Each structure stands twice: as C-alpha cells, then as structure tokens.
Amino acid sequence: MNMQFFTGRGRHGETVQLPRAYMQHVKWVPRIGDIFPNFSAHSTHGPLEFHRWAEGSWVMLFSHPAAFTSVCTTEIAGFALAQDEFAARGVRLMALSRDTTETHRRWVEDIERMFEIEVPFPLIEDETGYLSSAFSMIHPNEGGHHAVRKSIIIDPALRVRMIFEYPYFVGRSTDETLRVIDALQTQDRHGVATGGDWHRGEDRLLPPHVGDARARFLYGERWTKFCDYLRTVSVEDD
C-alpha cells in the first residue's frame, strides 16, 4: 500500500502517523472504512507500536475515562473474563486512558485481586490526552477532559469496521461487542448481512446484490424468500 504520511508528536513523545489524505480543514476523526493510523505509546506491556502489535489480528481499541473508577473497573474485568471468547475470534484488546503506566499497573493489580482474574491485554498511557484527542475520544459536551467510552473495532487489514461511543456513566456490554465482531466476521466469510438482534448460529440475510438465481446457485434450498427485499439464508458457522 503506497501512502504518504505525516507524523504528529505529543509532549511526552507519543506519535500518531496519519495518511496525508486525512489532512483536512477540520480535525480528522476515525470513520468506518478508514485505515487506522499507526501510533507509538507506553503501556503496561512496555513500549508499543500499534501497527506492529496489531499485525494480522482483529483489534478492539477502547478508551475509558479514568483508572480506579467503578464503571471502568467493571468493563476491564468483563473484557478480561471474556478473553478466551475474544481470542477464539482472533481479536486482541487494547485499553487507553489519561493515566500513567504506573497508575494502570496498580489498578490492574486491584482488578486482578478483586475479581481473581488476569488482565492479559495492554493498557495505554495517555497522560497528556494526545492520543485520545487524535482519535476523537474526548467530547467537549461530555466533560471535555477525560475520554468517553469509545470502542473502535479494526480488522487485520487495519481498517476501521465498527465504532461504539458510550457516555461516562454507561458501561459497555461485552456480549454486544462479541455479537458485533461475529457479525463482521460472518460478513467477511460469507458475503451475507445480519439482522437486528442477530446472534451466531441464526440465519443471515441475503444482500440486495445477490439475485434469486445467484442465491439458488450458491445455497440451493438453504434460503427463504419472504419478499423481494427480505431473504434469509442458512450458512455454517466457522
């Protein structure tokens, strides 16, 4: 991939490498379909360069307002408890907040002690808010200093596939996060869509560009037509 980059640098040496195509008169914000920029930072797992760390994996990069707070603690614990579920889907997790690495380490020790679990994913230091600002995780109308609860799901090609945003006082759902990852991955594998409240193992939806003749060729009797715009199909889960 041939791309021209420009690199910004924070006060503590943090760097973010953005394609020049993202330079606009307004501030860049991550959008579905964008290549997520490379960045470097300190973490509870040591110095980290994002593209190298993420290579070949799905990634969920998620921000949280602050360490040693109640909602954030339950989120970190929930994701840690579901680590095997994420790993089975080839997903790596990475958390980010405006706390130092030392603060994150002490917080992780607390979480591991209280919940009797291991927190196996890195927590990124962003004391100055440089990364949170670059990734549009700080919202002026939601405090304006700490990051909101923003989750960005990135595929192995480093392309943004899904973005969630939650306010300070509403914790994320681990189950919904896994459901969305399943939906994205089944789309990639089978070229199908997923309906509202879909869960793994249920029928998918045929997209409009797959005509009836093509559906018969691909799926035989494993699809059902309710009307011209609503057709379901049964495909095997991987």
FIKOLZA-1660 file (N, C-alpha, C; in steps of 0.1 Angstrom, whole numbers, plus 5000, padded with zeros to 4 digits):
% residues 238
   i   px   py   pz ch aa at
   1 5009 4988 5000  A  M  N
   1 5000 5000 5000  A  M CA
   1 5009 5012 5000  A  M  C
   2 5008 5021 4990  A  N  N
   2 5016 5033 4988  A  N CA
   2 5008 5045 4994  A  N  C
   3 5013 5050 5006  A  M  N
   3 5006 5061 5012  A  M CA
   3 5016 5071 5017  A  M  C
   4 5012 5084 5016  A  Q  N
   4 5020 5094 5021  A  Q CA
   4 5015 5097 5035  A  Q  C
   5 5025 5099 5045  A  F  N
   5 5021 5101 5059  A  F CA
   5 5026 5114 5064  A  F  C
   6 5020 5120 5074  A  F  N
   6 5026 5130 5082  A  F CA
   6 5025 5125 5097  A  F  C
   7 5034 5129 5105  A  T  N
   7 5035 5124 5119  A  T CA
   7 5034 5136 5128  A  T  C
   8 5024 5134 5138  A  G  N
   8 5023 5144 5149  A  G CA
   8 5030 5138 5161  A  G  C
   9 5034 5147 5170  A  R  N
   9 5041 5142 5182  A  R CA
   9 5036 5150 5194  A  R  C
  10 5033 5142 5205  A  G  N
  10 5029 5148 5217  A  G CA
  10 5040 5153 5226  A  G  C
  11 5037 5159 5237  A  R  N
  11 5047 5164 5246  A  R CA
  11 5055 5153 5253  A  R  C
  12 5050 5142 5255  A  H  N
  12 5057 5131 5261  A  H CA
  12 5063 5121 5251  A  H  C
  13 5064 5125 5239  A  G  N
  13 5070 5116 5228  A  G CA
  13 5060 5107 5221  A  G  C
  14 5047 5108 5224  A  E  N
  14 5037 5100 5217  A  E CA
  14 5037 5104 5203  A  E  C
  15 5035 5095 5194  A  T  N
  15 5034 5098 5180  A  T CA
  15 5022 5092 5174  A  T  C
  16 5016 5099 5164  A  V  N
  16 5005 5093 5156  A  V CA
  16 5008 5096 5141  A  V  C
  17 5008 5085 5133  A  Q  N
  17 5011 5087 5119  A  Q CA
  17 4998 5086 5111  A  Q  C
  18 4994 5097 5105  A  L  N
  18 4982 5098 5097  A  L CA
  18 4985 5099 5082  A  L  C
  19 4977 5092 5074  A  P  N
  19 4979 5094 5059  A  P CA
  19 4976 5109 5056  A  P  C
  20 4983 5114 5046  A  R  N
  20 4981 5128 5043  A  R CA
  20 4967 5130 5037  A  R  C
  21 4961 5120 5032  A  A  N
  21 4947 5121 5027  A  A CA
  21 4937 5125 5038  A  A  C
  22 4941 5122 5051  A  Y  N
  22 4933 5125 5062  A  Y CA
  22 4934 5140 5066  A  Y  C
  23 4944 5147 5061  A  M  N
  23 4945 5161 5064  A  M CA
  23 4934 5169 5058  A  M  C
  24 4926 5176 5066  A  Q  N
  24 4915 5184 5061  A  Q CA
  24 4915 5197 5068  A  Q  C
  25 4906 5206 5064  A  H  N
  25 4904 5218 5072  A  H CA
  25 4898 5216 5085  A  H  C
  26 4891 5205 5087  A  V  N
  26 4886 5201 5100  A  V CA
  26 4894 5190 5106  A  V  C
  27 4893 5188 5119  A  K  N
  27 4901 5177 5126  A  K CA
  27 4896 5163 5121  A  K  C
  28 4906 5155 5118  A  W  N
  28 4903 5141 5114  A  W CA
  28 4897 5133 5126  A  W  C
  29 4886 5126 5123  A  V  N
  29 4881 5117 5133  A  V CA
  29 4880 5103 5126  A  V  C
  30 4882 5092 5134  A  P  N
  30 4881 5079 5128  A  P CA
  30 4867 5076 5122  A  P  C
  31 4866 5071 5111  A  R  N
  31 4854 5067 5105  A  R CA
  31 4854 5053 5099  A  R  C
  32 4843 5047 5098  A  I  N
  32 4842 5033 5093  A  I CA
  32 4848 5033 5078  A  I  C
  33 4857 5024 5076  A  G  N
  33 4864 5024 5063  A  G CA
  33 4878 5030 5063  A  G  C
  34 4881 5038 5073  A  D  N
  34 4895 5044 5073  A  D CA
  34 4905 5034 5077  A  D  C
  35 4917 5035 5072  A  I  N
  35 4929 5028 5078  A  I CA
  35 4932 5035 5091  A  I  C
  36 4933 5027 5101  A  F  N
  36 4936 5033 5114  A  F CA
  36 4951 5036 5115  A  F  C
  37 4954 5048 5119  A  P  N
  37 4968 5053 5119  A  P CA
  37 4977 5045 5128  A  P  C
  38 4990 5044 5125  A  N  N
  38 5000 5039 5134  A  N CA
  38 5002 5049 5145  A  N  C
  39 5006 5044 5157  A  F  N
  39 5010 5053 5168  A  F CA
  39 5019 5045 5177  A  F  C
  40 5026 5052 5185  A  S  N
  40 5035 5046 5195  A  S CA
  40 5032 5052 5208  A  S  C
  41 5033 5044 5219  A  A  N
  41 5030 5048 5232  A  A CA
  41 5036 5038 5242  A  A  C
  42 5036 5043 5255  A  H  N
  42 5039 5034 5266  A  H CA
  42 5027 5026 5271  A  H  C
  43 5029 5014 5276  A  S  N
  43 5018 5006 5280  A  S CA
  43 5022 4997 5292  A  S  C
  44 5012 4991 5298  A  T  N
  44 5015 4981 5308  A  T CA
  44 5023 4969 5303  A  T  C
  45 5024 4967 5290  A  H  N
  45 5032 4957 5283  A  H CA
  45 5045 4963 5277  A  H  C
  46 5048 4975 5281  A  G  N
  46 5061 4981 5276  A  G CA
  46 5058 4990 5264  A  G  C
  47 5068 4995 5258  A  P  N
  47 5067 5004 5246  A  P CA
  47 5059 4996 5235  A  P  C
  48 5051 5003 5228  A  L  N
  48 5042 4996 5218  A  L CA
  48 5041 5005 5206  A  L  C
  49 5042 4998 5194  A  E  N
  49 5040 5005 5181  A  E CA
  49 5027 4997 5176  A  E  C
  50 5017 5005 5173  A  F  N
  50 5004 4999 5171  A  F CA
  50 5004 4989 5159  A  F  C
  51 5008 4994 5147  A  H  N
  51 5007 4985 5135  A  H CA
  51 5015 4972 5137  A  H  C
  52 5026 4973 5143  A  R  N
  52 5034 4961 5145  A  R CA
  52 5027 4951 5155  A  R  C
  53 5022 4957 5166  A  W  N
  53 5015 4949 5176  A  W CA
  53 5002 4943 5170  A  W  C
  54 4995 4950 5162  A  A  N
  54 4982 4946 5157  A  A CA
  54 4983 4936 5145  A  A  C
  55 4995 4935 5139  A  E  N
  55 4996 4928 5126  A  E CA
  55 4989 4914 5126  A  E  C
  56 4980 4913 5116  A  G  N
  56 4974 4900 5113  A  G CA
  56 4962 4897 5122  A  G  C
  57 4958 4906 5131  A  S  N
  57 4948 4903 5141  A  S CA
  57 4936 4914 5139  A  S  C
  58 4925 4910 5144  A  W  N
  58 4914 4919 5147  A  W CA
  58 4918 4926 5160  A  W  C
  59 4914 4939 5161  A  V  N
  59 4917 4946 5173  A  V CA
  59 4905 4954 5178  A  V  C
  60 4903 4954 5191  A  M  N
  60 4894 4964 5197  A  M CA
  60 4902 4973 5206  A  M  C
  61 4903 4986 5201  A  L  N
  61 4909 4996 5209  A  L CA
  61 4898 5004 5216  A  L  C
  62 4899 5004 5229  A  F  N
  62 4888 5011 5236  A  F CA
  62 4893 5021 5247  A  F  C
  63 4887 5032 5248  A  S  N
  63 4891 5042 5257  A  S CA
  63 4882 5041 5269  A  S  C
  64 4887 5046 5281  A  H  N
  64 4879 5047 5293  A  H CA
  64 4883 5060 5300  A  H  C
  65 4874 5066 5308  A  P  N
  65 4877 5079 5314  A  P CA
  65 4889 5079 5324  A  P  C
  66 4889 5069 5333  A  A  N
  66 4900 5070 5343  A  A CA
  66 4901 5057 5351  A  A  C
  67 4914 5054 5355  A  A  N
  67 4916 5043 5364  A  A CA
  67 4910 5045 5377  A  A  C
  68 4908 5034 5385  A  F  N
  68 4903 5034 5399  A  F CA
  68 4889 5041 5399  A  F  C
  69 4881 5038 5389  A  T  N
  69 4867 5043 5389  A  T CA
  69 4858 5030 5387  A  T  C
  70 4846 5031 5391  A  S  N
  70 4837 5019 5392  A  S CA
  70 4833 5014 5379  A  S  C
  71 4828 5022 5370  A  V  N
  71 4823 5017 5357  A  V CA
  71 4835 5011 5349  A  V  C
  72 4846 5018 5349  A  C  N
  72 4858 5014 5341  A  C CA
  72 4863 5000 5347  A  C  C
  73 4863 4999 5360  A  T  N
  73 4868 4987 5366  A  T CA
  73 4859 4975 5361  A  T  C
  74 4846 4976 5361  A  T  N
  74 4837 4965 5357  A  T CA
  74 4839 4962 5342  A  T  C
  75 4842 4972 5334  A  E  N
  75 4845 4970 5320  A  E CA
  75 4858 4962 5317  A  E  C
  76 4869 4966 5324  A  I  N
  76 4881 4959 5322  A  I CA
  76 4880 4945 5327  A  I  C
  77 4873 4943 5338  A  A  N
  77 4871 4929 5344  A  A CA
  77 4862 4921 5334  A  A  C
  78 4852 4927 5328  A  G  N
  78 4843 4920 5319  A  G CA
  78 4851 4915 5307  A  G  C
  79 4859 4924 5301  A  F  N
  79 4866 4920 5289  A  F CA
  79 4877 4910 5293  A  F  C
  80 4883 4911 5304  A  A  N
  80 4893 4901 5308  A  A CA
  80 4887 4887 5310  A  A  C
  81 4875 4887 5316  A  L  N
  81 4868 4874 5318  A  L CA
  81 4864 4868 5305  A  L  C
  82 4862 4876 5295  A  A  N
  82 4858 4870 5282  A  A CA
  82 4870 4869 5272  A  A  C
  83 4883 4869 5278  A  Q  N
  83 4895 4869 5270  A  Q CA
  83 4895 4857 5260  A  Q  C
  84 4891 4845 5265  A  D  N
  84 4891 4833 5256  A  D CA
  84 4881 4835 5245  A  D  C
  85 4870 4842 5247  A  E  N
  85 4860 4844 5236  A  E CA
  85 4866 4853 5226  A  E  C
  86 4873 4864 5230  A  F  N
  86 4879 4873 5220  A  F CA
  86 4890 4865 5213  A  F  C
  87 4898 4858 5220  A  A  N
  87 4910 4851 5214  A  A CA
  87 4905 4841 5203  A  A  C
  88 4893 4834 5206  A  A  N
  88 4888 4824 5197  A  A CA
  88 4884 4831 5184  A  A  C
  89 4881 4844 5184  A  R  N
  89 4877 4852 5172  A  R CA
  89 4889 4859 5166  A  R  C
  90 4901 4857 5172  A  G  N
  90 4913 4863 5167  A  G CA
  90 4914 4878 5170  A  G  C
  91 4908 4882 5181  A  V  N
  91 4907 4896 5185  A  V CA
  91 4916 4899 5196  A  V  C
  92 4924 4910 5195  A  R  N
  92 4933 4915 5205  A  R CA
  92 4927 4928 5211  A  R  C
  93 4928 4929 5224  A  L  N
  93 4922 4941 5231  A  L CA
  93 4933 4950 5235  A  L  C
  94 4930 4963 5235  A  M  N
  94 4939 4974 5240  A  M CA
  94 4931 4985 5246  A  M  C
  95 4934 4989 5258  A  A  N
  95 4926 4999 5265  A  A CA
  95 4935 5012 5266  A  A  C
  96 4928 5023 5266  A  L  N
  96 4936 5036 5266  A  L CA
  96 4928 5046 5276  A  L  C
  97 4936 5053 5284  A  S  N
  97 4930 5064 5292  A  S CA
  97 4941 5074 5296  A  S  C
  98 4937 5085 5301  A  R  N
  98 4946 5096 5305  A  R CA
  98 4952 5093 5319  A  R  C
  99 4959 5081 5320  A  D  N
  99 4966 5077 5332  A  D CA
  99 4980 5073 5328  A  D  C
 100 4989 5073 5338  A  T  N
 100 5002 5069 5336  A  T CA
 100 5003 5053 5336  A  T  C
 101 5013 5048 5330  A  T  N
 101 5015 5034 5331  A  T CA
 101 5016 5028 5345  A  T  C
 102 5022 5035 5354  A  E  N
 102 5023 5031 5368  A  E CA
 102 5009 5031 5374  A  E  C
 103 5001 5041 5371  A  T  N
 103 4987 5041 5377  A  T CA
 103 4980 5029 5371  A  T  C
 104 4981 5026 5358  A  H  N
 104 4974 5015 5352  A  H CA
 104 4979 5002 5359  A  H  C
 105 4991 5000 5361  A  R  N
 105 4997 4988 5367  A  R CA
 105 4991 4986 5381  A  R  C
 106 4990 4996 5389  A  R  N
 106 4984 4995 5402  A  R CA
 106 4969 4991 5402  A  R  C
 107 4963 4997 5392  A  W  N
 107 4948 4995 5390  A  W CA
 107 4946 4980 5386  A  W  C
 108 4954 4976 5376  A  V  N
 108 4953 4962 5372  A  V CA
 108 4955 4952 5383  A  V  C
 109 4964 4955 5392  A  E  N
 109 4967 4946 5404  A  E CA
 109 4954 4946 5412  A  E  C
 110 4947 4957 5414  A  D  N
 110 4935 4958 5422  A  D CA
 110 4924 4949 5415  A  D  C
 111 4923 4951 5402  A  I  N
 111 4912 4943 5395  A  I CA
 111 4915 4928 5395  A  I  C
 112 4927 4924 5393  A  E  N
 112 4931 4910 5394  A  E CA
 112 4928 4904 5408  A  E  C
 113 4931 4912 5418  A  R  N
 113 4929 4907 5431  A  R CA
 113 4914 4906 5434  A  R  C
 114 4906 4916 5431  A  M  N
 114 4892 4916 5434  A  M CA
 114 4884 4906 5426  A  M  C
 115 4887 4904 5414  A  F  N
 115 4879 4895 5405  A  F CA
 115 4886 4882 5403  A  F  C
 116 4898 4880 5409  A  E  N
 116 4905 4867 5407  A  E CA
 116 4907 4863 5393  A  E  C
 117 4912 4873 5385  A  I  N
 117 4914 4871 5371  A  I CA
 117 4927 4877 5367  A  I  C
 118 4931 4874 5355  A  E  N
 118 4943 4881 5349  A  E CA
 118 4938 4890 5338  A  E  C
 119 4944 4902 5338  A  V  N
 119 4941 4912 5327  A  V CA
 119 4952 4911 5317  A  V  C
 120 4950 4903 5306  A  P  N
 120 4961 4900 5297  A  P CA
 120 4964 4910 5286  A  P  C
 121 4956 4920 5285  A  F  N
 121 4958 4930 5274  A  F CA
 121 4964 4943 5279  A  F  C
 122 4971 4950 5270  A  P  N
 122 4978 4962 5274  A  P CA
 122 4969 4974 5277  A  P  C
 123 4972 4982 5287  A  L  N
 123 4966 4995 5289  A  L CA
 123 4975 5006 5285  A  L  C
 124 4971 5015 5277  A  I  N
 124 4980 5025 5271  A  I CA
 124 4980 5038 5279  A  I  C
 125 4992 5043 5281  A  E  N
 125 4993 5056 5288  A  E CA
 125 4991 5067 5279  A  E  C
 126 4982 5077 5283  A  D  N
 126 4979 5089 5275  A  D CA
 126 4977 5100 5285  A  D  C
 127 4987 5103 5293  A  E  N
 127 4986 5113 5303  A  E CA
 127 4982 5127 5298  A  E  C
 128 4988 5130 5287  A  T  N
 128 4985 5144 5281  A  T CA
 128 4972 5145 5273  A  T  C
 129 4966 5133 5270  A  G  N
 129 4954 5133 5262  A  G CA
 129 4957 5134 5247  A  G  C
 130 4969 5133 5243  A  Y  N
 130 4973 5135 5229  A  Y CA
 130 4967 5124 5220  A  Y  C
 131 4968 5112 5225  A  L  N
 131 4962 5101 5217  A  L CA
 131 4946 5102 5217  A  L  C
 132 4941 5104 5229  A  S  N
 132 4926 5105 5230  A  S CA
 132 4921 5115 5221  A  S  C
 133 4927 5127 5220  A  S  N
 133 4923 5138 5212  A  S CA
 133 4924 5134 5197  A  S  C
 134 4936 5128 5193  A  A  N
 134 4938 5124 5179  A  A CA
 134 4928 5114 5174  A  A  C
 135 4923 5106 5183  A  F  N
 135 4913 5095 5179  A  F CA
 135 4899 5099 5182  A  F  C
 136 4897 5112 5185  A  S  N
 136 4884 5118 5188  A  S CA
 136 4876 5111 5199  A  S  C
 137 4884 5108 5210  A  M  N
 137 4878 5101 5221  A  M CA
 137 4874 5111 5232  A  M  C
 138 4878 5123 5231  A  I  N
 138 4874 5134 5240  A  I CA
 138 4863 5142 5234  A  I  C
 139 4851 5143 5241  A  H  N
 139 4840 5150 5236  A  H CA
 139 4837 5162 5245  A  H  C
 140 4837 5174 5239  A  P  N
 140 4835 5187 5247  A  P CA
 140 4823 5187 5255  A  P  C
 141 4812 5181 5250  A  N  N
 141 4799 5181 5257  A  N CA
 141 4798 5169 5267  A  N  C
 142 4808 5162 5269  A  E  N
 142 4808 5151 5279  A  E CA
 142 4821 5152 5287  A  E  C
 143 4822 5163 5294  A  G  N
 143 4833 5166 5303  A  G CA
 143 4844 5173 5297  A  G  C
 144 4848 5170 5285  A  G  N
 144 4859 5177 5278  A  G CA
 144 4873 5175 5282  A  G  C
 145 4875 5166 5292  A  H  N
 145 4889 5164 5297  A  H CA
 145 4893 5149 5295  A  H  C
 146 4884 5140 5301  A  H  N
 146 4887 5126 5300  A  H CA
 146 4880 5120 5287  A  H  C
 147 4885 5109 5283  A  A  N
 147 4879 5102 5271  A  A CA
 147 4865 5097 5275  A  A  C
 148 4856 5096 5265  A  V  N
 148 4844 5089 5267  A  V CA
 148 4847 5074 5265  A  V  C
 149 4837 5066 5266  A  R  N
 149 4839 5051 5264  A  R CA
 149 4837 5049 5249  A  R  C
 150 4848 5050 5242  A  K  N
 150 4848 5048 5227  A  K CA
 150 4855 5035 5224  A  K  C
 151 4848 5026 5216  A  S  N
 151 4854 5014 5211  A  S CA
 151 4856 5014 5196  A  S  C
 152 4867 5011 5191  A  I  N
 152 4870 5010 5177  A  I CA
 152 4874 4996 5173  A  I  C
 153 4866 4989 5165  A  I  N
 153 4870 4976 5160  A  I CA
 153 4877 4977 5147  A  I  C
 154 4889 4971 5146  A  I  N
 154 4898 4972 5135  A  I CA
 154 4901 4958 5129  A  I  C
 155 4900 4957 5116  A  D  N
 155 4902 4943 5111  A  D CA
 155 4917 4941 5108  A  D  C
 156 4921 4929 5103  A  P  N
 156 4935 4926 5101  A  P CA
 156 4942 4934 5090  A  P  C
 157 4934 4941 5082  A  A  N
 157 4939 4950 5072  A  A CA
 157 4941 4964 5077  A  A  C
 158 4938 4966 5091  A  L  N
 158 4939 4978 5098  A  L CA
 158 4928 4988 5094  A  L  C
 159 4917 4983 5089  A  R  N
 159 4906 4991 5085  A  R CA
 159 4896 4992 5096  A  R  C
 160 4891 5004 5099  A  V  N
 160 4881 5006 5109  A  V CA
 160 4868 5000 5104  A  V  C
 161 4862 4990 5112  A  R  N
 161 4850 4984 5108  A  R CA
 161 4838 4987 5117  A  R  C
 162 4840 4992 5129  A  M  N
 162 4828 4995 5138  A  M CA
 162 4833 5005 5148  A  M  C
 163 4824 5014 5152  A  I  N
 163 4827 5024 5162  A  I CA
 163 4815 5024 5172  A  I  C
 164 4818 5023 5185  A  F  N
 164 4808 5025 5195  A  F CA
 164 4812 5037 5204  A  F  C
 165 4802 5044 5208  A  E  N
 165 4805 5055 5218  A  E CA
 165 4795 5055 5229  A  E  C
 166 4800 5054 5241  A  Y  N
 166 4791 5054 5253  A  Y CA
 166 4795 5066 5262  A  Y  C
 167 4786 5072 5269  A  P  N
 167 4789 5083 5279  A  P CA
 167 4796 5077 5291  A  P  C
 168 4800 5086 5300  A  Y  N
 168 4808 5082 5312  A  Y CA
 168 4801 5072 5320  A  Y  C
 169 4788 5073 5323  A  F  N
 169 4782 5066 5333  A  F CA
 169 4774 5053 5328  A  F  C
 170 4777 5050 5316  A  V  N
 170 4770 5037 5310  A  V CA
 170 4781 5028 5305  A  V  C
 171 4782 5016 5312  A  G  N
 171 4793 5007 5308  A  G CA
 171 4789 4999 5296  A  G  C
 172 4799 4995 5289  A  R  N
 172 4798 4987 5276  A  R CA
 172 4793 4972 5279  A  R  C
 173 4787 4966 5269  A  S  N
 173 4783 4952 5270  A  S CA
 173 4793 4944 5263  A  S  C
 174 4799 4934 5271  A  T  N
 174 4808 4925 5265  A  T CA
 174 4801 4916 5254  A  T  C
 175 4789 4912 5258  A  D  N
 175 4781 4903 5249  A  D CA
 175 4778 4910 5236  A  D  C
 176 4775 4923 5236  A  E  N
 176 4772 4930 5224  A  E CA
 176 4784 4932 5215  A  E  C
 177 4796 4935 5222  A  T  N
 177 4808 4936 5215  A  T CA
 177 4812 4923 5207  A  T  C
 178 4810 4912 5214  A  L  N
 178 4813 4899 5207  A  L CA
 178 4803 4896 5196  A  L  C
 179 4790 4900 5198  A  R  N
 179 4780 4898 5188  A  R CA
 179 4783 4906 5175  A  R  C
 180 4788 4918 5177  A  V  N
 180 4791 4927 5165  A  V CA
 180 4804 4921 5158  A  V  C
 181 4813 4916 5166  A  I  N
 181 4825 4910 5159  A  I CA
 181 4821 4898 5151  A  I  C
 182 4812 4890 5157  A  D  N
 182 4807 4878 5150  A  D CA
 182 4800 4882 5137  A  D  C
 183 4792 4893 5137  A  A  N
 183 4785 4898 5125  A  A CA
 183 4795 4903 5115  A  A  C
 184 4805 4910 5119  A  L  N
 184 4815 4915 5109  A  L CA
 184 4823 4903 5103  A  L  C
 185 4826 4894 5111  A  Q  N
 185 4834 4882 5106  A  Q CA
 185 4826 4873 5097  A  Q  C
 186 4813 4872 5100  A  T  N
 186 4805 4863 5091  A  T CA
 186 4802 4871 5078  A  T  C
 187 4802 4884 5078  A  Q  N
 187 4800 4891 5066  A  Q CA
 187 4813 4889 5057  A  Q  C
 188 4824 4889 5063  A  D  N
 188 4837 4887 5055  A  D CA
 188 4838 4873 5050  A  D  C
 189 4833 4863 5058  A  R  N
 189 4835 4849 5053  A  R CA
 189 4825 4845 5043  A  R  C
 190 4812 4850 5044  A  H  N
 190 4801 4845 5036  A  H CA
 190 4795 4855 5027  A  H  C
 191 4799 4868 5028  A  G  N
 191 4793 4878 5020  A  G CA
 191 4778 4881 5023  A  G  C
 192 4774 4879 5035  A  V  N
 192 4760 4880 5039  A  V CA
 192 4758 4891 5049  A  V  C
 193 4746 4895 5052  A  A  N
 193 4743 4905 5062  A  A CA
 193 4737 4898 5074  A  A  C
 194 4736 4906 5085  A  T  N
 194 4730 4901 5097  A  T CA
 194 4719 4911 5102  A  T  C
 195 4708 4906 5106  A  G  N
 195 4696 4914 5110  A  G CA
 195 4697 4919 5124  A  G  C
 196 4687 4927 5128  A  G  N
 196 4687 4932 5142  A  G CA
 196 4685 4921 5151  A  G  C
 197 4693 4922 5162  A  D  N
 197 4693 4912 5173  A  D CA
 197 4698 4898 5168  A  D  C
 198 4705 4898 5157  A  W  N
 198 4711 4885 5152  A  W CA
 198 4722 4880 5162  A  W  C
 199 4723 4867 5164  A  H  N
 199 4733 4861 5171  A  H CA
 199 4739 4849 5163  A  H  C
 200 4751 4846 5166  A  R  N
 200 4758 4835 5160  A  R CA
 200 4750 4822 5160  A  R  C
 201 4749 4815 5148  A  G  N
 201 4741 4803 5147  A  G CA
 201 4727 4806 5141  A  G  C
 202 4723 4818 5140  A  E  N
 202 4710 4821 5134  A  E CA
 202 4712 4824 5119  A  E  C
 203 4700 4824 5112  A  D  N
 203 4701 4826 5098  A  D CA
 203 4706 4841 5095  A  D  C
 204 4713 4842 5084  A  R  N
 204 4717 4855 5079  A  R CA
 204 4707 4861 5069  A  R  C
 205 4711 4872 5064  A  L  N
 205 4703 4879 5054  A  L CA
 205 4710 4880 5041  A  L  C
 206 4703 4878 5029  A  L  N
 206 4710 4879 5016  A  L CA
 206 4710 4894 5013  A  L  C
 207 4722 4899 5008  A  P  N
 207 4722 4914 5004  A  P CA
 207 4716 4916 4991  A  P  C
 208 4711 4928 4988  A  P  N
 208 4704 4931 4976  A  P CA
 208 4711 4927 4963  A  P  C
 209 4725 4927 4963  A  H  N
 209 4732 4925 4950  A  H CA
 209 4732 4910 4947  A  H  C
 210 4728 4901 4956  A  V  N
 210 4727 4887 4953  A  V CA
 210 4713 4884 4949  A  V  C
 211 4711 4882 4935  A  G  N
 211 4698 4879 4930  A  G CA
 211 4693 4865 4933  A  G  C
 212 4681 4862 4930  A  D  N
 212 4675 4849 4933  A  D CA
 212 4682 4838 4926  A  D  C
 213 4686 4840 4914  A  A  N
 213 4693 4829 4906  A  A CA
 213 4706 4826 4912  A  A  C
 214 4713 4837 4916  A  R  N
 214 4726 4835 4923  A  R CA
 214 4724 4828 4937  A  R  C
 215 4714 4832 4944  A  A  N
 215 4711 4825 4957  A  A CA
 215 4709 4810 4955  A  A  C
 216 4701 4807 4944  A  R  N
 216 4698 4792 4942  A  R CA
 216 4711 4785 4939  A  R  C
 217 4720 4792 4931  A  F  N
 217 4733 4785 4927  A  F CA
 217 4742 4784 4939  A  F  C
 218 4742 4794 4948  A  L  N
 218 4751 4793 4959  A  L CA
 218 4746 4785 4971  A  L  C
 219 4733 4786 4973  A  Y  N
 219 4728 4780 4986  A  Y CA
 219 4717 4769 4984  A  Y  C
 220 4714 4766 4972  A  G  N
 220 4704 4755 4969  A  G CA
 220 4691 4758 4976  A  G  C
 221 4687 4749 4985  A  E  N
 221 4674 4751 4992  A  E CA
 221 4676 4758 5006  A  E  C
 222 4688 4763 5009  A  R  N
 222 4691 4768 5022  A  R CA
 222 4687 4783 5024  A  R  C
 223 4679 4788 5015  A  W  N
 223 4675 4802 5016  A  W CA
 223 4660 4803 5015  A  W  C
 224 4654 4814 5021  A  T  N
 224 4640 4816 5021  A  T CA
 224 4637 4830 5016  A  T  C
 225 4627 4831 5007  A  K  N
 225 4623 4845 5002  A  K CA
 225 4610 4848 5008  A  K  C
 226 4610 4859 5016  A  F  N
 226 4597 4864 5022  A  F CA
 226 4591 4875 5013  A  F  C
 227 4600 4883 5007  A  C  N
 227 4596 4893 4997  A  C CA
 227 4608 4897 4989  A  C  C
 228 4607 4906 4980  A  D  N
 228 4619 4909 4972  A  D CA
 228 4631 4915 4980  A  D  C
 229 4628 4921 4991  A  Y  N
 229 4638 4928 4999  A  Y CA
 229 4642 4921 5012  A  Y  C
 230 4635 4909 5014  A  L  N
 230 4638 4902 5027  A  L CA
 230 4640 4887 5024  A  L  C
 231 4652 4882 5024  A  R  N
 231 4655 4868 5021  A  R CA
 231 4666 4864 5032  A  R  C
 232 4663 4852 5038  A  T  N
 232 4672 4847 5048  A  T CA
 232 4680 4835 5042  A  T  C
 233 4691 4832 5048  A  V  N
 233 4699 4821 5043  A  V CA
 233 4706 4815 5055  A  V  C
 234 4707 4801 5054  A  S  N
 234 4714 4794 5064  A  S CA
 234 4728 4791 5060  A  S  C
 235 4738 4795 5067  A  V  N
 235 4752 4792 5064  A  V CA
 235 4758 4786 5077  A  V  C
 236 4769 4778 5075  A  E  N
 236 4775 4772 5087  A  E CA
 236 4784 4781 5094  A  E  C
 237 4784 4781 5107  A  D  N
 237 4794 4789 5115  A  D CA
 237 4808 4782 5114  A  D  C
 238 4818 4791 5114  A  D  N
 238 4832 4786 5113  A  D CA
 238 4836 4782 5127  A  D  C
% end
